[in-house]
Amino acid sequence: MRLQVTHAFRSLCFAAALVGGVLLTTAPVQSAMAQARALPDFTDLVDQVGPSVVNIRTLEKVSARSAQNFPGDEDMFEFFRRFGLPMPNVPNHPKQAPRQNRPQPEEEQPRGVGSGFVLTSDGFIMTNAHVVDGADEVLVTLTDKREFKAKIIGADKRTDVAVVKIEATGLPAVKVGDVSKLRVGEWVMAIGSPFGLENTVTAGIVSAKQRDTGDYLPFIQTDVAINPGNSGGPLINMRGEVVGINSQIYSRSGGFMGISFAIPMDEAIRVSDQLRSTGHVSRGRIGVQIEQVSKEIAESIGLGKPTGALVRMVESGSPAEKAGLEAGDIITRFDSKVIEKSADLPRIVGSTKPGTKTSITVFRRGASKEMNITIAEIEGDKPQAKASSKEDKPKASPTAQAFGLTVSELTDAQKKELKIRGGVRVDAAVESAARAGLREGDVITSVANVEVTSVKEFEAILSRQDKNKPLLVLLRREDLAQYVLIKPSR
């Protein structure tokens, strides 16, 4: 009996049953076969994309005297330079006396190692900007061991994308994939030169998309092993298409810890097209400083859900000011594109060509408003405006003290300086107001989502508020605007 049961069990789990002349595979066998089919095989991808991946070495010129700090120890010299470590002091180390009245010759020393890939068959190669930044010479080595001196066509530090050019033709260019079709959990592969080890292949899955770690880039997060030297190499999907440029890792040790980031290829291509045509990247700007809309603020102003970008400051003379935007507005749409979170705005505006006329939708005091705006070209940060003048301060109002506030009227000079129609100045903030973060010198421009133009109006609004519920105020601090909830004392 036990033999029969054992035989039946084995037949059920590991064999097949012939029923009505048809061979039926049992469930455990089907599961094992499905799992075997699901395991990825990267060999064909390596053969397909591998020849398009290049090793990039950079050199910098140093004086012969500097090189003599490490005579006879070139390996140590290269190690410290490659990984950006401070040069150690070598006590009691013999040094040659400098030659008098003769200039010291320059020598090229290794500066760093990175990766890249062939963008076009006529020699344009894409890599990271930080790979070639500060290099006096860039050397590109192909998989067939041919080495070329490369010319830096352009580098964009904001997106960390660079394009270099070698004098060669007939190169195997990569295929660019559609990033919008990339799915979380999808298998991906990287090829690069970690720690200088050329043509190293690593693989993993897409861990997340649209990971905000910068103003202009929604990074692709993966668990593909990326280490120093992989920078600039391609992230490849299972169709052999490049979907990203491996750029950053999250690490406390300097090595791979399971989290790496890649620049989406659609963003990189937009940047590279401008670098190849003009040598630099031109971006749009509207002249606002923004922050994320919190759940509490969204509910308090009637927006419903925390979406859009809260305008904290409108730059003087900027396209935003000319269009009529105000501090405290929430930008919900730009050029018909929905702004889900604040990080979406600089990315969309930045990719818009300067001079373009488009529309912008803002949520202001309970209602949406559409405006027309002309995009300007991005420029360097402007200095902060001076703080509001405190001269000619009128008598303070005592009514606001119930909320921990002492306020006073604004002078015409203060309104002109802040470019606002009205508001009240905070002369003192204590208890609940202080805990909410208000301080002397702040200017309150609205209370409970109602615009304030004077102390009298401010008092009237406060008199209608429930003292047991949080009070929503919109304040200005120099050029910045911010919503604050003053919670009642318990």
C-alpha positions as CSV (number, residue, x, y, z in Angstrom):
1,M,0.0,0.0,0.0
2,R,2.8,2.4,0.9
3,L,4.4,1.7,-2.4
4,Q,1.2,2.5,-4.3
5,V,0.7,5.8,-2.4
6,T,4.3,6.8,-3.0
7,H,4.0,6.0,-6.7
8,A,0.7,7.9,-7.0
9,F,2.2,10.9,-5.2
10,R,5.2,10.9,-7.6
11,S,2.9,10.6,-10.5
12,L,0.8,13.5,-9.4
13,C,3.6,15.9,-8.6
14,F,6.4,15.2,-11.2
15,A,4.9,13.2,-14.1
16,A,2.2,13.6,-16.6
17,A,-1.2,11.8,-17.0
18,L,-2.5,10.6,-20.2
19,V,-6.2,11.3,-20.3
20,G,-8.3,10.5,-23.3
21,G,-5.2,10.3,-25.5
22,V,-4.0,13.8,-24.6
23,L,-0.9,14.4,-22.5
24,L,-1.7,16.8,-19.6
25,T,1.1,18.3,-17.6
26,T,0.4,18.5,-13.9
27,A,0.1,21.9,-12.1
28,P,3.5,21.7,-10.3
29,V,5.3,20.9,-13.5
30,Q,3.5,23.7,-15.3
31,S,4.5,26.1,-12.6
32,A,8.2,25.0,-12.8
33,M,8.2,25.4,-16.6
34,A,6.6,28.8,-16.4
35,Q,9.2,29.9,-13.9
36,A,12.0,28.6,-16.1
37,R,10.5,30.6,-19.0
38,A,10.3,33.8,-16.9
39,L,14.0,33.8,-16.0
40,P,15.8,36.3,-18.2
41,D,18.7,35.5,-20.5
42,F,20.9,38.5,-21.1
43,T,23.4,36.8,-23.4
44,D,21.8,38.0,-26.7
45,L,21.5,41.5,-25.2
46,V,25.2,41.6,-24.4
47,D,26.1,40.6,-27.9
48,Q,23.7,43.2,-29.3
49,V,24.5,46.2,-27.2
50,G,27.9,45.4,-25.9
51,P,29.8,46.7,-28.9
52,S,28.1,50.1,-28.5
53,V,29.4,50.7,-25.0
54,V,32.7,52.5,-24.5
55,N,35.2,53.1,-21.8
56,I,36.1,56.7,-21.1
57,R,39.3,57.8,-19.4
58,T,40.1,61.4,-18.6
59,L,43.4,63.1,-18.0
60,E,44.5,66.4,-16.5
61,K,47.7,68.3,-16.8
62,V,49.8,68.7,-13.7
63,S,53.3,70.1,-13.2
64,A,56.2,67.6,-13.1
65,R,56.9,69.0,-9.6
66,S,53.5,67.8,-8.4
67,A,54.0,64.4,-9.9
68,Q,57.2,64.0,-8.0
69,N,55.2,63.9,-4.8
70,F,54.7,60.2,-5.5
71,P,57.9,59.1,-7.3
72,G,57.9,55.4,-8.0
73,D,54.3,54.9,-6.8
74,E,52.1,55.7,-9.8
75,D,49.4,53.2,-8.7
76,M,48.8,55.1,-5.5
77,F,48.8,58.4,-7.4
78,E,46.1,57.0,-9.8
79,F,44.0,55.5,-7.0
80,F,43.7,58.8,-5.1
81,R,43.0,60.8,-8.3
82,R,40.4,58.4,-9.7
83,F,38.3,58.3,-6.6
84,G,38.6,62.0,-5.7
85,L,40.4,61.3,-2.4
86,P,42.6,63.9,-0.8
87,M,46.3,63.4,-1.5
88,P,48.1,62.1,1.6
89,N,51.1,63.9,3.0
90,V,54.3,61.8,2.7
91,P,56.6,62.9,5.6
92,N,60.4,62.7,5.1
93,H,59.9,61.8,1.5
94,P,62.9,62.8,-0.6
95,K,62.1,65.4,-3.2
96,Q,64.3,66.7,-6.0
97,A,65.3,70.3,-5.7
98,P,63.4,72.5,-8.2
99,R,65.5,73.7,-11.1
100,Q,66.1,77.3,-10.9
101,N,64.8,79.8,-13.5
102,R,63.3,77.1,-15.6
103,P,59.5,76.5,-16.1
104,Q,58.3,73.2,-14.8
105,P,57.0,70.9,-17.7
106,E,53.4,69.7,-17.5
107,E,52.5,66.0,-17.4
108,E,49.2,64.3,-18.0
109,Q,48.0,62.3,-15.1
110,P,44.9,60.0,-14.9
111,R,41.9,61.8,-13.5
112,G,39.0,59.4,-13.7
113,V,37.3,56.5,-15.4
114,G,33.8,56.3,-16.7
115,S,31.5,54.8,-19.4
116,G,29.6,55.9,-22.4
117,F,27.8,54.6,-25.4
118,V,27.7,55.3,-29.1
119,L,24.8,57.6,-29.9
120,T,25.4,57.9,-33.7
121,S,27.5,55.8,-36.1
122,D,29.6,58.9,-37.0
123,G,31.2,59.2,-33.6
124,F,28.9,61.0,-31.2
125,I,29.0,59.4,-27.8
126,M,26.8,60.1,-24.8
127,T,28.0,60.0,-21.1
128,N,27.6,61.9,-17.9
129,A,28.7,65.5,-17.5
130,H,30.6,64.7,-14.2
131,V,32.7,62.1,-16.1
132,V,34.3,64.7,-18.4
133,D,34.0,67.8,-16.1
134,G,37.4,69.4,-15.7
135,A,39.2,67.0,-18.0
136,D,42.1,68.3,-20.2
137,E,41.9,65.2,-22.4
138,V,39.2,62.6,-22.9
139,L,40.2,59.1,-24.3
140,V,37.5,56.7,-25.6
141,T,38.2,53.0,-25.9
142,L,35.9,50.8,-28.0
143,T,35.3,47.1,-27.3
144,D,37.6,46.2,-30.2
145,K,40.4,48.0,-28.3
146,R,40.7,51.0,-30.6
147,E,41.4,54.2,-28.7
148,F,40.5,57.7,-29.8
149,K,41.0,61.2,-28.4
150,A,37.5,62.7,-28.0
151,K,36.3,66.3,-28.3
152,I,33.8,67.5,-25.7
153,I,30.9,68.9,-27.7
154,G,28.9,70.0,-24.6
155,A,28.0,69.2,-21.1
156,D,25.0,70.1,-19.1
157,K,25.5,69.9,-15.3
158,R,21.8,70.4,-14.4
159,T,20.9,67.1,-16.0
160,D,24.4,65.5,-15.9
161,V,24.4,64.8,-19.6
162,A,27.4,65.2,-21.9
163,V,28.2,64.5,-25.5
164,V,31.7,63.9,-26.9
165,K,32.9,63.2,-30.5
166,I,35.5,60.9,-31.9
167,E,36.7,60.8,-35.5
168,A,35.3,57.4,-36.5
169,T,32.6,56.1,-38.8
170,G,30.5,52.9,-39.0
171,L,30.2,52.6,-35.3
172,P,27.4,50.5,-33.8
173,A,24.9,53.0,-32.4
174,V,22.4,52.0,-29.7
175,K,18.7,51.9,-30.2
176,V,16.8,54.4,-28.0
177,G,13.8,53.0,-26.1
178,D,10.5,54.5,-25.1
179,V,10.8,55.4,-21.4
180,S,7.0,55.8,-21.1
181,K,6.6,52.1,-21.7
182,L,9.1,51.2,-19.0
183,R,7.4,49.4,-16.1
184,V,8.3,49.0,-12.5
185,G,9.5,45.4,-11.9
186,E,10.8,45.1,-15.5
187,W,14.2,43.5,-16.0
188,V,17.0,45.8,-17.1
189,M,20.8,45.5,-17.6
190,A,23.8,47.8,-17.3
191,I,27.1,47.7,-19.1
192,G,30.1,49.8,-18.0
193,S,33.5,50.0,-16.4
194,P,33.0,49.8,-12.6
195,F,36.4,50.5,-10.9
196,G,37.9,50.5,-14.3
197,L,36.8,46.9,-15.1
198,E,35.8,47.3,-18.7
199,N,32.7,45.6,-20.3
200,T,31.2,44.6,-17.0
201,V,27.5,43.5,-17.2
202,T,25.1,43.7,-14.2
203,A,21.4,43.2,-14.1
204,G,18.3,43.9,-11.9
205,I,14.9,45.4,-12.1
206,V,13.3,48.8,-12.3
207,S,12.6,49.7,-8.6
208,A,10.7,53.0,-9.2
209,K,10.0,55.6,-11.9
210,Q,9.7,59.4,-11.6
211,R,12.0,59.5,-8.6
212,D,12.5,63.2,-7.8
213,T,16.1,63.8,-6.8
214,G,16.7,66.9,-8.9
215,D,15.0,70.0,-10.5
216,Y,14.9,68.8,-14.0
217,L,15.1,65.0,-13.8
218,P,12.6,62.3,-12.8
219,F,15.2,59.5,-12.3
220,I,14.7,55.8,-13.0
221,Q,15.5,53.9,-9.8
222,T,16.9,50.4,-10.2
223,D,18.6,47.7,-8.1
224,V,21.2,47.1,-10.8
225,A,24.7,47.0,-9.3
226,I,26.3,50.4,-10.2
227,N,29.7,51.5,-8.9
228,P,32.3,54.2,-9.6
229,G,33.2,53.9,-13.3
230,N,29.6,52.8,-14.4
231,S,28.7,56.5,-14.7
232,G,27.6,57.3,-18.2
233,G,26.9,53.8,-19.2
234,P,23.6,52.6,-20.7
235,L,20.6,51.1,-18.9
236,I,19.1,48.6,-21.3
237,N,15.7,46.9,-21.4
238,M,15.0,43.4,-22.5
239,R,14.4,44.5,-26.1
240,G,18.0,45.8,-26.3
241,E,17.0,49.4,-26.2
242,V,18.7,52.1,-24.0
243,V,16.2,53.6,-21.6
244,G,18.6,55.5,-19.3
245,I,22.1,56.7,-18.5
246,N,23.4,55.3,-15.2
247,S,24.3,58.3,-13.2
248,Q,24.1,58.1,-9.4
249,I,24.0,55.6,-6.5
250,Y,22.7,55.9,-3.0
251,S,25.5,54.8,-0.8
252,R,27.0,55.3,2.7
253,S,30.2,53.4,1.8
254,G,31.0,54.7,-1.7
255,G,30.0,51.4,-3.2
256,F,26.7,49.8,-4.4
257,M,24.1,49.4,-1.7
258,G,21.1,48.2,-3.8
259,I,19.8,51.6,-5.0
260,S,21.0,53.3,-8.2
261,F,19.6,56.0,-10.5
262,A,19.5,56.5,-14.2
263,I,18.7,59.6,-16.3
264,P,15.6,58.8,-18.5
265,M,16.6,58.6,-22.1
266,D,13.9,60.9,-23.4
267,E,15.2,63.7,-21.2
268,A,18.8,62.9,-22.2
269,I,18.0,63.0,-25.9
270,R,16.4,66.4,-25.6
271,V,19.5,67.7,-23.9
272,S,21.9,66.0,-26.3
273,D,20.1,67.4,-29.3
274,Q,20.8,70.9,-28.0
275,L,24.3,70.2,-27.1
276,R,25.1,68.9,-30.6
277,S,23.4,71.8,-32.3
278,T,24.6,74.7,-30.1
279,G,27.0,73.3,-27.5
280,H,24.8,74.4,-24.6
281,V,21.2,73.9,-23.3
282,S,18.6,76.6,-23.4
283,R,15.8,76.3,-20.8
284,G,12.6,78.2,-20.1
285,R,11.9,80.0,-16.9
286,I,8.9,82.0,-15.6
287,G,10.5,83.5,-12.4
288,V,8.8,81.9,-9.4
289,Q,10.0,80.1,-6.3
290,I,7.7,77.2,-5.4
291,E,7.1,74.5,-2.9
292,Q,4.9,71.4,-2.5
293,V,1.2,71.8,-1.5
294,S,0.6,70.0,1.8
295,K,-2.6,68.0,2.5
296,E,-3.5,70.5,5.3
297,I,-3.1,73.6,3.1
298,A,-5.1,71.9,0.2
299,E,-8.0,71.2,2.5
300,S,-7.9,74.6,4.1
301,I,-8.1,76.6,0.9
302,G,-10.6,74.4,-0.8
303,L,-8.3,72.8,-3.3
304,G,-9.4,69.3,-2.3
305,K,-6.2,67.3,-2.8
306,P,-2.5,68.2,-2.4
307,T,-1.7,69.0,-6.1
308,G,0.1,71.7,-8.0
309,A,2.9,74.0,-7.1
310,L,2.6,76.7,-4.4
311,V,4.1,80.0,-5.5
312,R,6.2,81.4,-2.6
313,M,7.8,84.2,-4.5
314,V,7.3,86.1,-7.8
315,E,10.5,87.6,-9.2
316,S,10.3,91.3,-10.1
317,G,10.0,91.9,-13.8
318,S,9.7,88.2,-14.5
319,P,7.2,86.6,-17.0
320,A,5.2,85.4,-14.0
321,E,4.8,89.0,-12.6
322,K,3.9,90.3,-16.1
323,A,1.3,87.5,-16.4
324,G,-0.3,88.4,-13.1
325,L,0.8,85.6,-10.8
326,E,1.0,86.4,-7.1
327,A,2.7,84.8,-4.1
328,G,0.2,82.3,-2.6
329,D,-1.2,81.2,-6.0
330,I,-1.1,77.4,-6.7
331,I,-0.2,76.5,-10.3
332,T,-2.3,73.6,-11.3
333,R,-1.7,73.5,-15.1
334,F,1.0,74.7,-17.4
335,D,0.6,74.6,-21.2
336,S,-2.4,72.3,-20.7
337,K,-0.3,69.8,-18.7
338,V,-1.4,69.0,-15.2
339,I,1.0,69.8,-12.4
340,E,0.6,66.9,-10.0
341,K,3.5,67.9,-7.7
342,S,5.8,70.9,-7.4
343,A,8.7,69.1,-9.1
344,D,6.7,68.8,-12.3
345,L,6.7,72.6,-12.9
346,P,10.4,73.3,-13.3
347,R,10.8,70.2,-15.5
348,I,7.9,71.2,-17.9
349,V,8.9,74.9,-17.9
350,G,12.5,74.1,-18.4
351,S,11.8,72.0,-21.5
352,T,9.7,74.8,-23.0
353,K,11.6,76.9,-25.6
354,P,12.2,80.5,-24.5
355,G,10.0,82.9,-26.3
356,T,7.0,80.5,-26.4
357,K,3.6,82.0,-25.5
358,T,1.5,79.6,-23.5
359,S,-1.2,79.4,-20.8
360,I,-1.0,78.8,-17.1
361,T,-3.8,78.0,-14.7
362,V,-3.7,79.0,-11.0
363,F,-5.9,78.4,-8.0
364,R,-6.4,81.6,-6.1
365,R,-8.8,82.2,-3.2
366,G,-11.1,79.4,-4.0
367,A,-11.3,79.7,-7.8
368,S,-9.2,78.8,-10.8
369,K,-7.9,81.5,-13.1
370,E,-6.2,81.1,-16.5
371,M,-3.5,83.5,-17.7
372,N,-1.2,83.9,-20.7
373,I,2.5,83.9,-20.2
374,T,5.6,84.2,-22.3
375,I,8.6,82.0,-21.4
376,A,11.9,83.6,-20.8
377,E,15.4,81.9,-20.8
378,I,16.8,80.6,-17.6
379,E,19.6,82.7,-16.0
380,G,21.6,82.8,-12.9
381,D,20.0,83.2,-9.5
382,K,19.1,86.7,-8.6
383,P,20.1,88.1,-5.2
384,Q,17.4,88.3,-2.5
385,A,15.6,91.6,-2.2
386,K,16.2,93.7,0.9
387,A,14.0,93.1,3.9
388,S,11.0,95.4,4.4
389,S,11.7,98.7,6.0
390,K,10.5,99.2,9.5
391,E,10.4,102.9,9.6
392,D,7.2,104.9,10.1
393,K,5.6,102.0,11.9
394,P,2.0,102.8,12.9
395,K,0.4,101.9,16.2
396,A,-0.1,98.1,16.7
397,S,-3.6,96.5,16.8
398,P,-4.4,94.5,20.0
399,T,-7.2,92.4,18.5
400,A,-4.9,89.8,17.0
401,Q,-3.3,89.1,20.3
402,A,-6.0,86.4,20.9
403,F,-4.1,84.3,18.2
404,G,-0.6,85.3,19.7
405,L,-0.2,88.1,17.2
406,T,0.4,91.8,17.3
407,V,0.0,93.5,13.9
408,S,0.1,96.9,12.4
409,E,-0.6,98.7,9.2
410,L,1.8,98.6,6.3
411,T,3.1,101.9,5.0
412,D,2.8,102.8,1.3
413,A,6.6,102.4,1.0
414,Q,6.4,98.9,2.4
415,K,3.6,97.9,0.1
416,K,5.6,99.3,-2.9
417,E,8.7,97.5,-1.8
418,L,6.9,94.1,-1.5
419,K,4.7,94.8,-4.6
420,I,1.5,94.0,-2.8
421,R,-1.8,95.8,-2.6
422,G,-2.3,95.3,1.2
423,G,-1.7,93.2,4.2
424,V,-0.7,93.7,7.9
425,R,2.8,93.5,9.4
426,V,3.5,91.2,12.3
427,D,5.1,93.2,15.1
428,A,5.2,90.3,17.5
429,A,4.4,86.5,17.5
430,V,4.0,84.6,20.7
431,E,2.3,81.4,22.0
432,S,0.3,79.7,19.1
433,A,1.6,82.1,16.4
434,A,5.2,81.6,17.5
435,R,4.7,77.8,17.5
436,A,3.3,78.0,14.0
437,G,6.5,79.7,12.9
438,L,5.4,83.3,12.5
439,R,7.9,86.0,13.5
440,E,8.4,89.7,13.6
441,G,8.6,91.3,10.2
442,D,6.3,88.8,8.4
443,V,3.4,90.3,6.4
444,I,0.0,88.6,6.5
445,T,-1.7,89.0,3.1
446,S,-4.8,86.7,3.6
447,V,-6.6,85.1,6.5
448,A,-9.0,82.1,6.1
449,N,-8.5,82.4,2.4
450,V,-9.7,86.0,2.3
451,E,-7.5,88.8,1.1
452,V,-6.4,91.3,3.8
453,T,-5.8,95.0,2.9
454,S,-5.8,96.6,6.3
455,V,-5.8,96.1,10.1
456,K,-9.5,96.9,10.2
457,E,-10.3,94.2,7.7
458,F,-7.9,91.8,9.5
459,E,-9.8,92.3,12.8
460,A,-13.2,91.8,11.0
461,I,-12.1,88.5,9.6
462,L,-10.7,87.3,12.9
463,S,-13.9,88.2,14.7
464,R,-15.8,85.8,12.6
465,Q,-13.4,82.9,13.2
466,D,-13.9,80.0,15.6
467,K,-11.2,80.4,18.2
468,N,-11.1,76.6,18.7
469,K,-10.2,75.8,15.1
470,P,-6.9,76.4,13.3
471,L,-6.5,79.7,11.5
472,L,-5.1,79.7,8.0
473,V,-2.9,82.7,7.1
474,L,-0.9,83.5,4.0
475,L,2.3,85.4,4.9
476,R,5.1,87.1,3.1
477,R,8.7,86.9,4.4
478,E,10.8,89.2,2.3
479,D,10.1,87.9,-1.3
480,L,8.7,84.5,-0.2
481,A,5.1,83.5,0.4
482,Q,4.0,80.7,2.7
483,Y,0.7,79.2,4.1
484,V,0.7,78.7,7.9
485,L,-1.9,77.1,10.2
486,I,-2.1,78.7,13.6
487,K,-3.4,76.0,15.9
488,P,-5.3,77.1,19.0
489,S,-3.7,76.6,22.4
490,R,-5.1,73.6,24.3
